[in-house]
Amino acid sequence: KVQKVQATDILIDVDAHDGVLAVNPSFNLYDGQFEAQTRLDANGEITRWSGSGKLQKLDTRSLLHDLLGKDLISGTALVEYNLSGSGLTPDGVKKTVSGTAAFAVTEGAVLGVDVAKMIRDSWNKIMGADEEGDETGNFNFSSLEASATLKNGHIINNDLLFDSQLVESTGAG
């Protein structure tokens, strides 16, 4: 348990020899599984590092509730990354990080935000009718997903997608 976030079945495989450190963690986290491989090579003038990992089947509602103390978003998440770079300082890492990353949250909801009710209430107000009751539902969505390419600290995304029964939105940047 770290900052109220709970993990189980933690295994960290560490191998260090000839100036190379490899750390390969795996653990279970809120119905999900995380596995990663990291490598730090200190043999050259500049330390080089690389890492890849995958977190799948994560219950986002439970994680965010424990982490933030609030129910904000529900859904099942997948996160994948494959990154590399050089240097060990925050600035060095930021300037050299390159690779790919992606995430997806499926069958989710923005909790406590009822967009359909907001639209109905706005329409009723325009028409001079009373707003609906005070109960608030959720804004359900089928997917929120994106991937990114990182090159020398710059992040490029060309496929942001948010899909629900009411709204489909795409983005890039």
Phi, psi and omega in degrees: 000122179229121182047049177071359177270128185254134176231152179227169177051048184280127176227127178232111179267121182238132177224124180227124173192150177053039176079009180239129177247125176241129179232124184233092181271155169211146178193165175259143186211111176047063180067002180251169179234136178240134174221138181213160174228127177231151183215133178236120183245111182258020183282332183268186177297323179246132178291132178249146180221157175209155178200144175219152180193167181213128173243120183230152177063030181285131174277099186294325182298312181295318179299309182294327177296313180291321183287316187251348183075018182222151172264104184252310185221141172242165178141174179253126186251151173228130177228133177225145176210154175211100189233156174208165180178195179217163181088162182238352179275155178306317179295318179297317179297312181302321184283338186246350185299131180217155178141209181227155175209152180205152174215158174209137171239123183242156179047055186244184177205144167271113190280135178082006177240110183251091183296320179300317179294321178300317179295314179298317180296320178296316178297315179300321180295317177299320183277357179081013180265165178288150174289161177288178181303176183279346184298142181242131177263208181235159176262096183283144176219154179272326178201148170225117185211154178196156171230162182215150170249130178250133178218116179050044175088357178259138182251129179237127178236129180239005188216038175295131181221129172237125185228125175217177178294328183268327189220139167235129184224142176234161179199169179200158177169000000 
